[in-house]
Amino acid sequence: MSLGTTSTVPPATRAAVILPWERPTPHDEFRAAEARLEEAVGLAASIGLVIVRQAVLSIRAVRPSTLFGSGQVEQLAEMVRQDDVKVMIVDSRLSPGQQRNLERALNCKVLDRTGLILDIFGARAATREGVLQVELAHLEYQRSRLVRLWTHLERQRGGFGFLGGPGETQMEADRRMLDERLVKLRKELEQVRRTRGLHRTARKKVPFPVVALVGYTNAGKSTLFNALTGAAVHAQDQLFATLDPTMRGVTLPSGRRVILSDTVGFISELPTELVAAFRATLEEVAEADIILHVRDVAHPDSAAQRADVINVLTGMARDGMLDANWPDRCIEVLNKADLLGGVEAVERSPGSVVISAITGQGMADLFSALDAKMTATMILSHVRLDVTDGAALAWLYAHGEVLERCDRERDITLEVRLFEEDRARFEGLYPGTLVGVDQD
């Protein structure tokens, strides 16, 4: 048995995508079944599956054995025979028993939403931490399904029930191997996270604010990242095209220098096995001075996607991973305006910016919003320097925004905007030169 994270689905495999549709919950009341099915088809296509059939099946009552009713199972079996389907994607969470029973009834491989997303993450993770996180999630998912892997083995019991047969022995040995690998992976992940924490601490010494891009998968974050930085980060019309965080320095038209961070895309109903790994990739967001929430404004489920992103960030704040005031440093970026006729055709809410990252429309407004948000977090400070103190003067110009300067015979007075961290650093480096601070 392979314990790696390689995809369990070979490329160019004929597949069908089925969405079990129950009465929507209050949270999902505005999420259309068609849009959800389209997302599932996109997920399946992103790992090379050839989609030959897709459908929405209404579920009146969930059957514990197969999820679907007996008539629907027969309908799916006929679909498999007619279209020579090799993989059936069920866009829902299946129990191990439901997955096993469906595979027997349909005579083909069955993947649920969790297995599909794990396959995608396993194929796309590139960094050491990403690979470790995905393997950890894979093994936790596999552990509950070990019984499926050994159904070909005989399950005997001794006369008094003390000794397990070969099937049980194999499953126990396999479970022990998984548990040992899980312990090792968690230790390796902790080491990687400590190293990344040291990198973040080192970056804090660099006088540049961090701007983090967040948003639903395929909202255009990587395209915007490339437009802002001139980088060549992988970006295409594909779900989870980017999984690992990427950081680049960029100079805004105002002359301010910032560090831009591109993060993994969000998705609804993220598998529980991936929640911890997913949130760990968002640790950069917690350290960011400004958060750009990128939305695909042309998507029919744009409002529901926005709610999914907000729910994740709110959950991180509730768990202490993100400060409670994160909305104050967030700018909502309504992307893909070119698909709706341009930036003027898009209705915007207060504080949002409408752009098209691929055509460049609205980028000037985004730069202005970034500058305004950074200025709002800076403190206006009054400084008096000796005319011979060139080092302190150069430090202020390099780290702050000088608004006014008055040169006299013996001293120089300045009004300069500084971030709180930089103001404290300047006061430590050059004590006695800071003569006043405006908190407003």
Residue pairs with C-beta under 8 A, 6 or more apart in sequence:
1 149
1 174
3 135
3 139
3 142
3 177
3 178
3 181
4 135
4 138
5 118
5 121
5 122
5 125
5 131
5 134
5 135
5 138
6 122
6 123
7 47
7 119
7 122
7 123
8 111
8 115
8 119
9 15
9 47
9 48
9 49
9 87
9 109
9 111
9 119
10 48
11 47
11 48
12 48
12 50
13 48
13 49
13 50
13 86
13 87
14 49
14 50
14 52
14 83
14 84
14 85
14 86
14 87
15 44
15 49
15 50
15 51
15 52
15 85
15 86
15 87
15 88
15 89
16 51
16 52
16 53
16 54
16 55
16 76
16 79
16 80
16 83
16 85
16 87
16 88
16 89
17 37
17 40
17 41
17 44
17 51
17 53
17 54
17 55
17 89
17 91
18 54
18 55
18 56
18 57
18 76
18 88
18 89
18 90
18 91
19 33
19 36
19 37
19 40
19 54
19 55
19 56
19 57
19 91
19 92
20 57
20 59
20 67
20 68
20 90
20 91
20 92
21 33
21 36
21 56
21 57
21 58
21 59
22 58
22 59
22 62
24 31
27 307
28 304
30 301
30 303
30 304
31 268
31 301
31 304
32 300
32 301
33 56
34 56
34 300
35 299
35 300
35 301
35 304
36 91
36 301
37 54
37 55
37 56
37 91
39 239
39 267
39 268
39 301
40 54
40 89
40 91
40 113
40 116
41 51
41 54
42 218
42 238
42 239
43 89
43 116
43 117
43 120
43 239
43 240
44 51
44 89
44 116
45 51
46 120
46 238
46 239
46 240
47 116
47 119
47 120
47 123
49 87
49 89
52 83
52 84
52 85
53 79
53 83
53 85
57 68
57 72
59 67
59 68
59 69
60 69
61 69
63 69
63 70
64 95
64 97
64 98
65 97
65 98
65 101
66 73
66 98
66 101
66 102
66 105
67 90
67 92
67 94
67 98
67 102
68 76
68 102
73 102
73 105
73 106
76 88
76 102
76 105
76 106
77 105
77 106
77 107
79 85
80 88
80 106
80 107
80 108
85 106
85 108
86 108
86 109
87 108
87 109
87 110
87 111
88 102
88 106
88 108
88 109
88 110
88 111
89 111
89 112
89 116
90 102
90 110
90 111
90 112
90 113
91 112
91 113
92 112
92 113
93 112
93 113
93 114
93 269
93 271
94 102
94 110
94 112
94 114
96 144
96 145
96 147
96 148
99 110
99 112
99 145
99 148
100 148
100 151
102 110
103 109
103 110
111 119
113 269
113 271
114 141
114 271
114 272
114 273
115 141
117 267
117 270
117 271
117 274
118 134
118 137
118 138
118 141
118 271
118 273
118 274
120 239
120 240
121 130
121 134
121 137
121 240
121 243
121 274
121 277
122 134
122 135
122 138
124 240
124 241
124 242
124 243
125 131
125 133
125 134
125 243
125 244
126 243
126 244
127 244
128 192
129 189
129 192
129 193
129 196
129 244
129 280
129 281
130 243
130 244
130 281
132 185
132 188
132 189
132 192
133 189
133 274
133 276
133 277
133 280
133 281
134 274
134 277
135 185
136 182
136 185
136 186
136 189
136 277
137 271
137 273
137 274
137 277
138 273
139 178
139 181
139 182
139 185
140 182
140 273
141 271
141 273
142 178
143 175
143 178
143 179
143 182
146 171
146 174
146 175
146 178
147 171
149 171
149 174
150 167
150 170
150 171
150 174
153 165
153 166
153 167
153 170
154 165
154 166
154 167
155 165
155 167
155 168
156 164
156 165
156 166
156 167
157 163
157 164
157 165
157 168
158 164
164 172
189 280
193 280
196 283
200 283
200 284
200 287
203 210
203 259
204 421
206 259
207 398
207 399
207 422
208 249
208 257
208 258
208 259
209 256
209 258
209 259
209 289
209 290
209 374
209 419
210 258
210 259
210 260
210 261
210 284
210 287
210 288
210 289
210 290
211 258
211 259
211 260
211 261
211 288
211 289
211 290
211 291
211 292
211 370
212 260
212 261
212 263
212 284
212 285
212 288
212 290
212 291
212 292
213 221
213 224
213 225
213 260
213 261
213 262
213 263
213 292
213 294
214 221
214 263
214 266
214 282
214 285
214 291
214 292
214 293
214 294
214 309
214 313
215 221
215 265
215 266
215 293
215 294
215 295
215 296
215 309
215 333
216 265
216 266
216 267
216 295
216 296
216 305
216 306
216 308
216 309
217 239
217 240
217 264
217 265
217 266
217 267
218 237
218 238
218 239
218 241
218 265
218 296
219 265
219 294
219 295
219 296
219 299
219 305
219 335
219 336
220 235
220 294
220 296
220 335
220 336
220 357
220 358
221 242
221 262
221 263
221 265
221 294
222 233
222 234
222 235
222 241
222 242
222 262
223 235
223 335
223 357
223 358
224 292
224 294
224 333
224 335
224 355
224 357
225 231
225 233
225 235
225 246
225 248
225 260
225 262
226 232
226 233
226 235
226 357
227 357
227 358
227 360
227 363
228 250
228 260
229 248
229 249
229 250
229 260
230 250
231 246
231 248
233 242
233 246
233 262
234 241
234 242
235 241
235 242
239 265
239 267
240 264
240 265
240 267
242 262
242 264
242 265
243 264
243 281
244 264
244 281
245 261
245 262
245 263
245 264
245 281
245 284
246 261
246 262
247 259
247 260
247 261
247 262
247 284
248 259
248 260
249 257
249 258
249 259
249 260
250 257
250 258
250 259
250 260
251 257
251 258
252 258
252 367
252 370
252 371
253 364
253 367
254 367
254 371
256 371
256 374
256 401
258 290
258 370
258 374
261 284
261 285
261 288
263 281
263 282
263 284
263 285
264 278
264 281
264 282
266 305
266 308
266 309
266 312
267 308
268 304
268 305
268 308
270 278
279 312
279 316
279 321
282 312
282 316
282 321
283 321
285 291
285 313
285 316
285 322
286 316
286 321
286 322
286 323
288 329
289 329
289 374
289 377
289 419
290 329
290 330
290 331
290 370
290 373
290 374
291 326
291 329
291 330
291 331
292 330
292 331
292 333
293 306
293 309
293 330
293 331
293 332
293 333
294 333
294 335
295 302
295 305
295 306
295 332
295 333
295 334
295 335
296 302
296 305
296 335
296 336
297 334
297 335
297 336
297 337
297 340
297 346
297 354
298 336
298 337
298 339
298 340
299 305
299 336
313 322
313 326
316 322
317 323
317 324
317 326
329 373
329 377
331 351
331 352
331 353
331 366
331 369
331 370
331 373
332 349
332 351
332 352
332 353
333 352
333 353
333 355
333 366
334 346
334 348
334 352
334 353
334 354
334 355
335 355
335 356
335 357
336 356
336 357
336 358
337 343
337 345
337 346
337 354
337 355
337 356
337 361
337 362
338 356
338 358
338 359
338 361
340 346
342 356
342 361
343 354
343 355
343 356
343 361
343 362
343 365
346 354
348 354
353 362
353 365
353 366
353 369
354 362
354 365
355 361
355 362
355 363
355 365
355 366
356 362
357 363
375 401
375 417
377 419
377 420
378 400
378 401
378 417
378 418
378 419
379 417
379 418
379 419
379 420
379 423
379 437
379 438
379 439
380 403
380 415
380 416
380 417
380 437
380 438
380 440
381 400
381 415
381 416
381 417
381 418
381 423
381 426
381 434
381 436
381 437
381 438
382 413
382 414
382 415
382 434
382 435
382 436
382 437
382 438
383 392
383 396
383 413
383 414
383 415
383 416
383 426
383 433
383 434
383 435
384 411
384 412
384 413
384 414
384 433
384 435
385 392
385 393
385 411
385 412
385 413
385 414
385 430
385 433
386 410
386 411
386 412
387 407
387 408
387 409
387 410
387 411
387 412
389 430
389 433
392 426
392 429
392 430
392 433
393 412
393 414
395 426
395 429
395 430
396 402
396 414
396 416
396 418
396 426
399 418
399 422
399 425
399 426
400 416
400 417
400 418
400 422
400 426
401 416
401 417
401 418
402 414
402 415
402 416
403 415
403 416
403 417
404 414
404 415
405 412
405 413
405 414
405 415
406 412
406 413
406 414
418 426
423 434
423 437
426 433
426 434
427 433
427 434
